[in-house]
Amino acid sequence: MSTETTAEAAMTAEGSAPTGAATPPPIRPALSPSRAADFKQCPLLYRFRVVDRIPTPPSPAAARGTLVHAVLERLFDLPAAERTPAAALELLGPQWDRLVAEEPALATMIEDDEHLTEESWYRQAGALLERWFTLEDPTRLEPAERELYVETEIDGLTLRGYVDRLDIAPTGAMRVVDYKTGRSPSEHFEGKALFQMKFYALVLWRTRGVLPRLLQLVYLGDGEIVRYSPDEADLRALERNVAALWAAIARAAETGDWRPRTSRLCDWCEFRPLCPAWGGTPPPLPADAGVRAVDPRATGVPARNED
């Protein structure tokens, strides 16, 4: 997975630095499972999020998911016997206050939504937490890691992301757990969720030298759990898949060709008004589009919601 073409594409997009100019920071190609899934779904979606970086208002579903994840992370700070549904519900207020302090737009999201009140907001999030207790028993769990940032480099490309929970048995066997606050997908969309989990498994395998024993998706929307046991062939195939995907991203960065790919998911796309497939017009490409496309977070570790 060579980065030479990628670097050349970025330099072509940027032009050569003038004599005496400050040396730009080195390009650090990087990919997360979410951004990889964006490109697989639609190259133009990847462009809007990574290259144009078009701001979008927080959605109630995404914000509720962030809140529930925060509570489930903090719940394990308590002694095992105190990890009860009531304790989880008590964490909702403080965790929401912390999230709003970090992103004030979350507060106006509730105020501007005629279908939401503060009471209904906490009730909806609380229902998801209570359902989790019917699926797992936190008094019997001692996670090795929570909200774990993982990163590895394969042939010049950094793969990175955040794992919700990593359980390690006394035998050393690893279980990778991801919470989903929506409903479990149909078989048609299940592969996308498993792609994310295999991505994490690949990074953990490469960094720790141990193949995760189990990948577990916990769907709080309908109380389903999806489990998958990867093997080396799975992860080597994923590595080839990621290499091919990165080559396609590098070509798009070089040519500026971010054509849309329509599907049923277009009905939920927040960028549909800008999409030419639906009569819209994308904004002009930024001057540094080539660099943005291949090094979307050159300044450091990605934000949690960009994994």
LINDAGI-V87820 format. One line per field, one symbol per residue. ss: DSSP state (~ for helix, > for strand, _ for the rest). phi: phi as a letter, one per 30 degrees, with the letter a starting at -180 (. if undefined). psi: psi as a letter, one per 20 degrees, with the letter a starting at -180 (. if undefined). A space follows every 50 residues. Layout:
BEGIN
ss: ???
phi: ???
psi: ???
END
This chain:
BEGIN
ss: ___~~~~~~~~~~~_______________>>>~~~~~~~~~_~~~~~~~~ ~________~~~~~~~~~~~~~~~~____~~~__~~~~~~~~~~~~~~~~ ~~__~~~~~~~~_____~~~~~~~~~~~~~~~~~~__~~~____>>>>>> >>>>__>>>>>>>>>>>>_____>>>>>>>______~~~~~~~~~~~~~~ ~~~~~~~~_____>>>>>>____>>>>>___~~~~~~~~~~~~~~~~~~~ ~~~~~________~~~~~___~~~_~~~__________~~~~~~______ ___~~~_
phi: .dcddedddddddcidddeidddddddbebbcdddddedddaeddededc ddhddbddceddddddddedddddedddeedcdceddddddeddddeddd ddbeddddedddcdccbedddddddddddddeddcbcddccbedbbhddb abcbhicdcalccdabcbdedjdcbccbcbdcddddedcdedddeedded dddddddcibdedbcbcccddbicbccbcdbddedddddddddddddddd ddddciccddbdaddddcddcedcdddbicbddedddceddedcbdbddk dddedcd
psi: nqjghgghgghghhqqpqpiqqpqqqpnpqprhghghghhgohhggghgg ghlpqqqpqhgghhggggggghghhjhqqgijmrgghghhigghhghghh hhnhhhghgghioiiqrhghghgghhhgghhhiihqoiijpnqhqqlppq prpolippprappgpopprhiippppppppiaqqrrhhihhgghgghhgg hgggghhijppphppppooihjkqppqpoqrhhghhhhghghghghhhgh ghhhijnmqqoqahihhjpijhhiphikjroqrqpqhkggghhimhliib pqqhjj.
END
